[in-house]
Amino acid sequence: MQFTIRTTLLLSILVTLCPVLALAGESGYEPFRVRNLNPFTLIHGLPAASSSQLLNEDESSLHLSMDVANNSIQGTSDGEQVTLDGETYRIGLVWKKGVGAGWQMGIEVPYLSHRDGFMDNLIENWHDIFGLSNAKREDWPQNRLRYLYVKDGDERVSIQKNTQGVGDIQLFLSHTLQRDAAGRNSAVHASLKLPTGDSDSLLGSGAPDIAFWISGSDAQLLKRWSMGVYGQAGLLIKGKADILSEQQRDAALFGTVGTRWLAYDWLALKLQVDGHTSLYDSAVDQLGGTAVMITVGGSILLNDGQSGIDISIGENLTTDTVPDFMVNLSYKHSFH
């Protein structure tokens, strides 16, 4: 019910934007660059979903995105306690460049902020209007920041003051496996996360991570209904982090499955499911659970055919490993 209401609201907003939009094309298959914004997950090098159609040698692109998550969850089990009460913001600037012979390189510089926020009252009122549960929200002070991890009475992580700064920078390298005129594409990717963020402020893990994955898209599979599919699957290998190193798992699997419906020439509506295996050995869902999140929204092509806007909202599908409310806004421009 809660997810359906938010989805309907978002699609209504998208439709009202039609007068300023024009041609949509293959860019409709660009996945949502969304992430699990659990602050204990965000510090690791899980890559966002990647396009399987790489840039040509004479092409480059800039992608600016903003993610917002409101957390209000707590878990306790076997001497562990995790409290996530606050808001996390992530701004990411991604540059990509085609380098010939089917290769593409890129870099992402993130800026993170953990704050007491402002959305608690808005979300509680929204829940009240539609008769939805506020769980522990009404029992906790509004707009408070408390990101805590306690193990056997020892406070291992404590973020209770607003903090912000550059996160862990990621480098990317991709290579085309298949690209044809029928709209079937596939590529392999690798990334290296550098420990540039301050781990004491929960802006980075304090260690490098590497990831390898394969992505693909097919514009013809559901052509009769103006639909297509995309996805990816990969492996993350983590360095020894400064944060919760005793609970850390050294590797994790991750993946994405998405479908795109070309509602209009200028608007591609998408539903995307992202997931990953647990990153920590923990009996508390917020750390040790397998994460599955769903994102719904649209990709809008602006009238020059080289720029686009994504608007989406996300929710957890399984455990409290994923925040229950996330918003993503992004803008992309391609240069030829």
Residue, then its C-alpha position, 0 to 999 in steps of 0.5 A: m500500500q505504502f509503495t503503491i501510493r508513492t509510485t502513483l505520486l511519482l508517475s503523476i509528477l513525471v507526466t506533468l513534465c511532458p511539455v519540455l521534453a522530446l525524443a527518447g532513445e537508447s538512453g532509456y536503458e541507462p539503469f538508475r544509478v541508485r545504491n543501498l543508502n544504509p550508512f554501514t553499506l554505503i562505505h563499501g565499494l558496491p557499484a551502481a548498476s551500469s549501462s551495457q552500451l559503452l561510449n564511442e571513442d569520441e564520446s564522453s559524459l557527465h552524470l550528477s546524481m543526488d540520493v537521499a535516505n531517511n532512516s528510522i530503524q533499530g535492531t538488537s540480537d545476541g549482544e549487538q545493537v544497531t540504531l539508524d536514526g537520521e538522514t544520509y545524503r549522497i551527491g555523486l559526480v561521474w565522468k566517463k570517456g570512450v577510449g576506443a576499441g570498445w573500451q571505456m574508463g571513468i571516475e566517480v567522486p562522491y560527497l556524503s553527508h549524515r545529518d539530523g535531517f528534516m523529513d521525519n515529520l513529513i513522513e509521519n504525516w504522510h503515513d497518518i494520512f494513508g493509515l500507514s504504520n510509523a513503527k518506532r518513528e513516533d517514539w523517537p525524537q524527530n530530526r535526530l542523528r544517531y548512527l550507532y553500533v554497540k557490541d557486548g556493551d561496547e560502543r564501536v561506532s557512534i555518529q551523533k553530530n552532523t558530518q559531511g565530506v568527500g567519500d571514497i572515490q571510485l575508478f572504472l574500466s569497461h569493455t564491450l562484449q556485444r553491441d548490435a543494431a537490434g539493441r542487444n548489448s553486453a559489457v564487462h566492468a571493473s572498479l577500484k574504490l580508493p580509501t579517500g573518505d574519513s572512516d571516523s565520520l562514516l564517510g568511507s571504509g578506510a580500505p580499497d575495494i575492487a569489483f568485477w561484473i557483467s551487464g547486459s540489455d535487450a531492447q527486443l525481448l518485449k518489443r511488442w509492448s515497447m518494453g525491454v530488459y537490462g541487468q548485471a551481476g558481479l562480485l565485490i572483494k573488500g579490503k580490511a576496513d577500519i569500521l567493524s573489521e571483526q564483523q566484516r565479510d571479505a566478499a559479496l555478490f551483487g546484481t540488478v534486474g530492470t525493465r523499461w517501458l517506453a511510455y512516450d517518445w520522451l519518457a521511459l518508465k522503469l522498475q529496477v530491483d537491486g540486491h546484494t548478499s550480506l557485508y557483515d557477519s551479524a545477527v542484526d538485519q541492519l548489518g547481516g541481512t541480504a539486501v533487496m531494494i526496488t526502485v521505480g521512476g522514469s528517465i526523461l530525455l531533454n530536447d537536445g537529445q543529449s541530456g536526460i533527467d532521472i527521477s525515482i524512489g526506492e524502498n526495501l523489499t526484504t529486511d531492514t538492511v535497506p532504508d525504507f524511504m529513498v529518493n534519487l534525482s540525477y542529470k546526465h549530459s553526453f558530449h560528442 
